[in-house]
Amino acid sequence: MAKTTAPAPRIDHFFSAVAARLDLWRDLSRAAQAWGANPTSRGDAGLQAACQAALTAIQPLEDFQAYPGARVLNAIRERVAGGDAMGAARLVQRVSSALLSRSYRSDAGEFEAEDDADTPERAMPAAKTVGATRPYFEVLFVTPTPPSRWPAHAQQIRKLRRPEDEFVYEPVFVGSFEDAALAVILNTNLESVVIYDGFPYESSRDVPLLKSLLSSRLSAELKDRAAGADGVMLAKLVKGFRPELDIILLADKKPEAMISDPEAEGIRRVFYEVEEPLEIHLSILSGVAERNVTPFFDNLKKYAQKPVGTFHALPVARGKSIFKSNWIRDMGEFYGANLFLAESSATSGGLDSLLEPTGNIKKAQDAAARAFGADRVFFVTNGTSTSNKMVHQALLEPGDIVIADRNCHKSHHYGMVLAGAQPYYVEAFPMVAYSMYGAVPIRSLKKALLDLKAAGRLDKVKTVTLTNCTFDGHVYDVRRVMEECLAIKPGLIFLWDEAWFGFARFSPLYRPRTAMGARAALKEAFADPAYLERYLAQEKLLGADLDPKDARVLDTRLIPDPRKAKLRIYQTNSTHKSMSALRQGSMVLVGDEDYHRHEQAFKEAVFTHASTSPNQQIIASLDVARRQMELEGYEMVMQAIQLALEIRIAVNTHPLVSKYFRVLDVENMVPAEFRQSGLKSYTAEGATWADAARAFREDEFILDPTRLSLLCGTAGYDGTQFKNLLANEYEIQLNKTSRNSILLQTNINNTRSDVANLLKVLVEISKEIEGRLKSGGDEARKAFAARVKSLVEDVPDLPNFSHFHDRFRDDPQGTTLEGDMRAAFYMAYDHDGCEHLKLMSPEIDKRLLSGPPLVSAHFVIPYPPGFPIMVPGQVIKADTIEFMRKLDVKEIHGYDANLGLKLISLAALEGSSKTSKKAKPAIEKAGV
Ligand SMILES: Cc1ncc(COP(=O)(O)O)c(C=O)c1O
């Protein structure tokens, strides 16, 4: 007797909707095939019933999709109910493969129940260009008309199609506010939403998570108005979930009145209901066309077709030096002619100048600003390493203080050296067990600002720079960080290094935790009178000028005075790390109310750092990456999350693999004190997306699910060894390791096959270990246990930043941590002013014990973990030496093992009147 295996409908699994849907179709297909192979099985408990149950499970998700549509679904339903096992199996199989291959996007025939149907549901006029396939998308129509009228309405919409249309779309209908929200979350093919006013609020579906999600998103006032099912409110909600979607509103009020409503911001067009349907059709198409345009790339393609004579200095342009060569033609064959046809050093002919863009690059940057929610965007062709340096230089003057995560990317440290700014290093929470750092607790940031305030140095603090998310996946509550810091200093500027996190803009889950997402939320909050009231209540309690000595200030969750706080936010992202840009493609996003104050400085910074020969292909890829994310980023990010979850589950539940390997979960990566929601795992039995969404809303730090730290020390491998094993033996590449782990990450490029391959490899390696231990006897087992213990338990303590030597501190009597790192950096250039000491020499221990202090001349950055354990001018303490002595990594930047540690000599340090001659500097006496 066949078992009914259809899973329960998973309509609430918002962030895995695509995979969940494919899985449900696969289940149905399997059930239908089984029945088709044994068509005589009928009745409630038979194969037919299993098929029926699988079909029922599919239904909730299908209501929000255009394909396969009501007609095909009805045909399947009829065949199942009527006992046509073969017919059902055939049709289900066809739909299932069309969904997988996405052939329905280009083949209208897929919308028919039978191949030879003579009344096509989705007749399409031929495209203007013969052979051209028009991109396909879906449009959501939210309407108060009864569902019985939707098929006719759909046909009317299809009749509007014209041969000259650039795209083809299919309509999807829903009839309530909640269903519209569901469709926007679940249908990844949507590009536009057309809202006819007058629909009800409640969905007839049972979706508790949606209801809780909506109630967390909608303010009470919004809910009241939504009860009246207001189109403007729905538009706002849709924009909140997926800002890239176009919204067209058909209002029953006068459009002029709607447009002046500030809530209507973001609606593409408002029509009076009686408007021409063709106008709506054209608005839909033009909205998508706007996102689809890639001003620079489009022009570069045109340029490549032109017969251009080049007399500038770039012999590869047009490829003649390559294709005519006797010796290097293979380069041309490998890359293809277009690469060379699209090479130029010209900034005319529409190619524009990256250094002073006024044409297509400017347009492409403006499009990126729209897509990423910034006021302006700068394209950078030398990676985020350069973007960071540009921003530091543009914002900082010598002597300005920067509150910086010591663990941040080296481009920040070097940026501060170049700008002459003084870093005030704050520490991320350590995760000693994995030799990693997390992120900087809000308390440490506030304490730094308050200490500086108490020392009378707050006016010197210009910026705060933090990495969001960190290499290992720690994501800040960006809004909270900015609110609390702005409460202490309203003019602070934030540089969020989102090198890894550019993609996050395109998921409603992540977006509030991005720099630009938080900026949008704060903009709205600052304009809300209720926020000012909250602030005034706080002011009553703590005063307008916060007292740094008042312990309550540190303990209170502060908000800034919205009348004074300014939103001055910069974000840098390595577009090449998480989107489809070529290597080194990076962007600087600017959302700075006072940008005009820095405009010239920003230009100078660009001139300082950008190459005068930027690579055209990188610029074009930035343009294209933006286009892709605006049109399909939502689905791609959703899939990257889903794959990460699949890896987490597969590794941690596989009976053999989980004996040796483990993907670290939320509770391992984020200490409980930072997990206000109490979430421990994304994948534990019973965990729902409601829990995850709550953690994303409430927790001080969350773990980006797509960043997977795989513990390999438990399999006897250190991170570097295991990384090499995967690369050399199994062709699996990754880039970060720790003492006992490697970091895997899923991105928009991964597929389920990658997951399957990874698991297969881990099974193979686990089997090999198992076999080795079995055949090696006691000795092998003991050696293995000792190796695991050394990797997992004997982990070195992570040293904190100590302090700068008094020589580099403006106020040697003071106790704040900032220091003039640039002065120390350049002292290292003076060969005679420096000395070397071997790491293992007893001289080091003697100096640690009784001085003179060891003062680092260089940045010393071991890989892994990749953060500077010494910076120029830093007094080196015993814990740093101990850490370094225990390090078993080969790559340590800034340190030459043959020479030893490079130190600034005492004589050089004493050459300054600032040097404190006291036995113990004030900063050490204060126990900082
Ligand atoms: C946090 C962070 N910022 C900046 C960078 C530099 O980015 P890019 O490689 O694009 O120069 C990196 C590189 O790994 C990074 O991890």
Ligand as a Chemical Component Dictionary entry (heavy atoms), coordinates in Angstrom:
data_LIG
# 
_chem_comp.id                   LIG 
_chem_comp.type                 NON-POLYMER 
_chem_comp.pdbx_formal_charge   0 
_chem_comp.three_letter_code    LIG 
# 
loop_
_chem_comp_atom.comp_id 
_chem_comp_atom.atom_id 
_chem_comp_atom.alt_atom_id 
_chem_comp_atom.type_symbol 
_chem_comp_atom.charge 
_chem_comp_atom.model_Cartn_x 
_chem_comp_atom.model_Cartn_y 
_chem_comp_atom.model_Cartn_z 
_chem_comp_atom.pdbx_ordinal 
LIG C1 C1 C 0 35.939 43.654 4.982  1  
LIG C2 C2 C 0 36.725 43.876 3.736  2  
LIG N1 N1 N 0 36.835 45.119 3.257  3  
LIG C3 C3 C 0 37.510 45.376 2.120  4  
LIG C4 C4 C 0 38.120 44.368 1.425  5  
LIG C5 C5 C 0 38.885 44.682 0.186  6  
LIG O1 O1 O 0 38.108 44.446 -0.916 7  
LIG P1 P1 P 0 38.696 44.209 -2.378 8  
LIG O2 O2 O 0 39.213 42.830 -2.401 9  
LIG O3 O3 O 0 37.524 44.443 -3.253 10 
LIG O4 O4 O 0 39.768 45.216 -2.591 11 
LIG C6 C6 C 0 38.037 43.054 1.884  12 
LIG C7 C7 C 0 38.689 41.951 1.153  13 
LIG O5 O5 O 0 38.661 40.825 1.483  14 
LIG C8 C8 C 0 37.329 42.803 3.083  15 
LIG O6 O6 O 0 37.238 41.573 3.586  16 
# 
loop_
_chem_comp_bond.comp_id 
_chem_comp_bond.atom_id_1 
_chem_comp_bond.atom_id_2 
_chem_comp_bond.value_order 
_chem_comp_bond.pdbx_ordinal 
LIG C1 C2 SING 1  
LIG C2 N1 SING 2  
LIG C2 C8 DOUB 3  
LIG N1 C3 DOUB 4  
LIG C3 C4 SING 5  
LIG C4 C5 SING 6  
LIG C4 C6 DOUB 7  
LIG C5 O1 SING 8  
LIG O1 P1 SING 9  
LIG P1 O2 DOUB 10 
LIG P1 O3 SING 11 
LIG P1 O4 SING 12 
LIG C6 C7 SING 13 
LIG C6 C8 SING 14 
LIG C7 O5 DOUB 15 
LIG C8 O6 SING 16 
# 
